[in-house]
Amino acid sequence: MRTTPRTSSPRRYLMCPPTHFAVTYSINPWMDPTKPVDLPLALTQWEDLRDRYRALGHTVELLTPDPALPDMVFAANGATVVEGRVLGARFAHRERAAEAEAHLAWFRRNGWAEDDVRVPEHVNEGEGDFAVTASWILAGRGFRSSPLSHDEVQEFFGRPVISLELVDPRYYHLDTALSVLDDATDEVMYFPDAFSPGSRRVLARLFPDALIATAEDAAALGLNAVGDGRNVLLPQAAVGLFDPLRERGFEPIGMDLGELLKGGGSVKCCTQELRP
């Protein structure tokens, strides 16, 4: 049990309303076009997440949704921002390809210098596969982002990159299998079975005190979470994570994003962090 109180730090997030959200194609095992989306409910659930961030003292910027891009609500995939520098995305599937330019256009309109915004050479899906801690950028590969993008990230941001192999198609992005709880102290939680044996050994070496999720909590997308150093917003169905988080001094906040789960995303997928 942690006795030192945790503190949160104000964050700035980029989100996109699910105004046009629909599951009209399938590019991950969660997506089933035969299951209709309750769009008003999806919007209500998304608004609850946005409002919760603001109530916690964080800033939420908004990206304008495009009716031709139903997955834009999953804003985490559009770019990675570290120390004010922006590496754009290059999506693996054509259905989402145009999202990349929509994100880069937002940065250019909102004060980022051209030298600080980079169009990537290699396939990467933003914070879907890149998790930033104080010491490293953890980088997923295996289903979406190219291993070549890991070198590109390291060169652009000048931070050491740890490559991690994903092996279970249900956990097709790193942010479905691992979450950074406190980026200042390198604290994470993850689901070992989502990773290759070698990557599991790397994670165990780097994070010997990590919170290990059960298969049940991983299947609820409980690792698709956002932490601010104190609060951890995560899917409310991942009930097995709440007590372990409290024991470590975190304040878990359960969110219902069940409609967006139909697209294979939850809290983190909806949230891109704009790191100054």
DODO-85918 format. One record per residue (C-alpha): x, z, y. Coordinates in steps of 0.02 Angstrom, whole numbers, plus 32768, in hexadecimal, padded with zeros to 4 digits. Layout:
N
XZY...
***
This chain:
276
80008000800080477FCC80A980488058812B808A7FF981C37FF97FAA82237FFB7EED822D7FE07E9082CE7F9D7DE282EB7FE77D6683657F7D7CEC83CA7F787C3F837C7F427B9483B77EE37B29833C7EA27A7783397DFB7A5C82E17D7F79CD82CF7CC279E782BE7C7579A4821D7BFB793A82817C0E78A782097C477904816E7C0D78B680CA7C50789D801B7C4377E180097CDE77C77F9D7D4A782F7F297E0478487F477E1478F57EF97DBF794F7E677D4F79B47EDB7CF8791B7F247C5A78DD7ECF7BF978597F347B5D787D7ECC7B50792C7F177B0079247FC37B49798380577AD879F280BF7B1F79BB81667AC77A3C81D67B067AC581627BB67A7D81637BB57A7F82217B757B3382257BFC7B6B81AC7C837B11820F7C447B5C82B37C4E7C0982657D067BEC823E7D297BAA82ED7CCF7C3B833F7D2A7CB982D17DD27C7683097D9E7C8883BE7D5C7D3883A27E067D67835B7E5A7D2C83FC7E957C8283C37E827BDD84217E257B4E83CE7E3E7A9C840C7DC57A1683D27DE37967838F7D5778EA83A97D0E78B483017D0377FC82D47C6777C182777CD2774E820B7D4077DF81D07CD7786081727D6E78CC81417DAC78EB81F27D69799D81E57E0279C1817B7E7079C482157F047A1981C17F33797281737F4C791482167FF67954824D807679E0824480A97A3A82E381447AA982EC81907AE9838E81297A6E83F1816479D5839180E4796C833480FF790B8293806678A082758017787B81CD801977E181607F8B77F180E47F9A77C3802D7EE9777B80237EA876EE808F7E02774B80A97E5A77C7811A7EE5775B81627E98774782107E93780382297F4E780282497F41779F82EB7EAD780783267F1978A2831A7FAF785583707F40781583FC7F0078C584177FB07909842B7FDF788084A57F4378A1850D7F62795C8510800E796A855B8089794C84CE812078E78503813A784484A581E5787E8469819279148415811278AD83B4814E784B831E80F777CA82B3813577EE8202818B77708194815377BE80F080AD77F780A9808378A980D97FDD790080F5800D797B817A7FEF7A33815D7F977A0780BC804579FF807080B27A5A80F080AC7B17810581177B64818D81697C0F817D81F07C6481E582777C2A816D823B7B87812181C17AF9811D81747AF9807081497A47803E80D47A0C7FB580E6796D7F50809A79237EB47FF178E17EEC7FF278B27FA4808F78C9800D812978667FDC81CA78C57FB2821C7856803581B078A980B98207794F809482AD790A80D2825478C281688209796B819382B079C381848307794681F5827C7946827782617A01828483107A3B825782CF7ABD81DE82FA7AD0812582757A8480B5824A7AC9800981FD7A427F9A81767A7E7F2181297A147E97806D7A1E7E80802F79F97DD07F747A1E7DCD7F0779987E207E897A1C7E587F147A5E7EC87F4579B77F0F7F8979FD7FB37FFE7A907FCA7F7C7AE880357F077AF47FA07F8B7B507F397FED7BB87FB77FC77C0F805A803A7C5B80DD7FF67D08810580757D38818A80EA7CB181C781597D2F822181837D8D8181817E7D00810080EA7D4E80A480847CD9803780067CD47FAC7FFE7C4C7F297FBD7C157E7F80517BF97E087FF87B847D8F7FE27B037E19809F7AE77E1B81217A9F7DA5818D7B1C7D4382217AFE7DB581BA7B147E5281717BB67E0D82227BF87DF8824E7BC57EA981B47C1F7EED81DA7CBA7E88828B7CBC7ECC82597CA07F8181BE7D0F7F8081D67D987EFE814E7E027F4F80CE7D777F6680177D967F427FF07D377EA27F417CEE7E987EDB7CE67DF97E967C447DB47DE77C787DEB7E1A7C957EA07E7F7BF57EA57DE97B957E627D827BDA7EF27E057B8B7F657E337C3C7F977EE37C047FC47EA17B8B80467EAF7C1780C47EF27C3881737F547CD581A27F867D0E82507FF67D9F821D7F667E1982097EC57DBD81E57EB27D4681527E1D7CD181587DF57C9080AA7D637C53803F7CED7CE4801F7CDD7CB47F677D937CE37F467D5F7D987F2D7DF97DC87EC87E6C7DAF7F5E7E177E277FD57E557ECE7F917F097E917F747F0D7E5280277ECE7EF980697F517F5580037FD57EEF805E7F8D7F1D81077F307E7B812A7E7C7E6D81617E257DEB80F47D937D9081447D247D3080CC7CE07C8981087C597C1E80B97C8B7B6780C27C307B3480257BF57A8D80687CA57A5B809B7CE37A8E7FF07C8779F47FB17D11799080067D9B79FA7FB97DC27A6580517DA37B0F809D7DEA7B7D81267E9B7B3881327E687A8481197DFE7A9381B57E897AE1821C7F277A9182617F9B7B0B82B97FE97AD4835E808B7B38835980D97B468406
***
